[in-house]
Amino acid sequence: MSLFKRNKHSSYLEWAKLHSAAKYNLATSGMLSYPLAELPVTLADLEINGPNTYGYAPLVERIAARCGVRPECVVTANGTSMANHLALATILEPGDEVLIEQPTYGLFLDVATYLGASIVRFGRRAEDEFQIDLDELQSKITPKTRLIVITNLHNPTGAFTNEATLRRVGEMAKAVGAWVLVDEVYLDLVPPEEFSSPFRTSALYGDNFVVTNSLTKAYGLSGIRCGWILSSPELAARIKRVDDLMSGSPVFPAELLGVIALDNLDKIAARAATLLKPNRAALAAFLDTRDDLDVFRAQWGTIAFPRLKTGNAEAFFELLRAEFETSVVPGRFFEMPENFRIGLGGDVSMTAEGLRRLGHALDAHAG
Ligand SMILES: Cc1ncc(COP(=O)(O)O)c(C=O)c1O
């Protein structure tokens, strides 16, 4: 493949950065920004430079302790975005087969294409509540399969994949020497009772698992870009070599803030819960009133992905924005153009008003 023909853009991220904003913004998937003033931090706690070659040790240790892995299994990264890029770039050679769920978070497709991998898809269907169909997945695995990519919770639907299913995917991958990448950026929104161990991460399900995560979505801490990869120590060492191609040292003040955030995560999570509970209730009440939408109702998380049963969806998004000042993520970014993604991590009154306007726009669209 010619270098000049490689995919070098992401239409979704470009749209998210330039066109998603609106007065009533239901297009974000993360929690409302957590204010710095709410963290127990003073200027004296921060510093510009510090000992952080390959990640500030206290940060790495906290991530390891939180996830139940050894520090040598942790590579810190600039958000889940860079964690995903590093993991894919380390594992995939041009021509390698990568199995990616459909629908998925578009960046996986964009980065795998950029890396020259050969992409194969496995479906997650509305009629299966967007669960992974293990038989279909098995039928797509070949000796050339190098990596299987899953988001958990699933972006765009919020569907949860349980431990038994993930362990089975791990075994199927292992049989052909493949890795399983699980992007867990929304997983902390699932209550701890749903897991058999005190740790949520699938990094503990086998040595061919590679997990990416950050404090961005579930906690509203996007600005400190505290992300990480969990993998076997051998793969982690290789990922660090690839990271040398992309970055010098991490941003030290952000790492210090990451340490403080991790030490106060329960409080930050409690704030997220106080927003999500009423917002999820508002969504449920809204959906109860709509027979023009088909929707899988995810149990947890910040997102829903309804399908507009009739009419031109793109025209509806235009109307929603132009006349009702409300944005959602058009389903075309998830290869499902009749659907749209609603985000529930925002301010409670903004979300309620956004949903109200969404209803009015649907009525106007139908009429
Ligand atoms: C599945 C998934 N992974 C990664 C990201 C990016 O995360 P971060 O902000 O930590 O870079 C997103 C953002 O929407 C996402 O939905």
The ligand as a MOL file (V3000), in Angstrom:
LIG
                    3D

  0  0  0     0  0            999 V3000
M  V30 BEGIN CTAB
M  V30 COUNTS 16 16 0 0 0
M  V30 BEGIN ATOM
M  V30 1 C -14.9840 3.6520 22.8460 0
M  V30 2 C -14.1530 4.8960 22.9920 0
M  V30 3 N -12.8320 4.7940 23.1670 0
M  V30 4 C -12.0470 5.8780 23.2960 0
M  V30 5 C -12.5690 7.1470 23.2770 0
M  V30 6 C -11.6500 8.3180 23.4770 0
M  V30 7 O -11.3580 8.4040 24.8320 0
M  V30 8 P -10.3640 9.5030 25.4430 0
M  V30 9 O -11.1380 10.7450 25.6050 0
M  V30 10 O -9.9390 8.8990 26.7450 0
M  V30 11 O -9.2190 9.6650 24.5130 0
M  V30 12 C -13.9390 7.3110 23.0970 0
M  V30 13 C -14.5230 8.6600 22.9910 0
M  V30 14 O -15.6430 8.8740 22.6360 0
M  V30 15 C -14.7530 6.1610 22.9690 0
M  V30 16 O -16.0790 6.2700 22.8190 0
M  V30 END ATOM
M  V30 BEGIN BOND
M  V30 1 1 1 2
M  V30 2 1 2 3
M  V30 3 2 2 15
M  V30 4 2 3 4
M  V30 5 1 4 5
M  V30 6 1 5 6
M  V30 7 2 5 12
M  V30 8 1 6 7
M  V30 9 1 7 8
M  V30 10 2 8 9
M  V30 11 1 8 10
M  V30 12 1 8 11
M  V30 13 1 12 13
M  V30 14 1 12 15
M  V30 15 2 13 14
M  V30 16 1 15 16
M  V30 END BOND
M  V30 END CTAB
M  END
